[in-house]
Amino acid sequence: MPVPVVKIARHFEVNIVKNSVHNWLKPSQSGISFVTESGEWVIVYDDSDSIGRRRFTVAHELGHILLGHPLREDTPYTRTFSKIRPRIESEADMFAARVLSPACVLWALDMHAPWDIAELCKVSYTAAQARADRMKILYDRKKFLKSPLERQVYDAFRPWIEEYKSRSE
């Protein structure tokens, strides 16, 4: 932690570009993703945003790509289909939250407070508050490490969790 979102993008051969290099973003956008004519994926993010916001934006756009969300035919740089926030935007947000702040890691560290989550995961306070709200529901359910995928994520983080706990003692 924090999860290296740029390294994940590189693994999937997705190029990440600062908006200040090309100025492709509209004033209301924090990020976009698109595929080039040669078939390469590109994520452009607003590098004037806070580090937490930038990390979430890149993870969100990576979510669009890896979840296979379609691009609009008439505008190659956008997925927004209406003024109402479509389901795919919520899915990309959920992807970003789960990648940047895995529930099993937060549970293992007994993290509840949004400021702790923001600091540990290097996400914005807004994203951390949303994650803390979701974690409250998950804590109430008391069903961590039930799925094979969650156990796999936990096992991947286990050495880091143990090291973090030993430093905190």
Helices and strands as residue ranges (DSSP letters): H 5-11, E 14-18, H 19-22, E 31-35, E 41-45, H 51-66, H 87-100, H 103-108, H 114-121, H 125-141, H 148-168
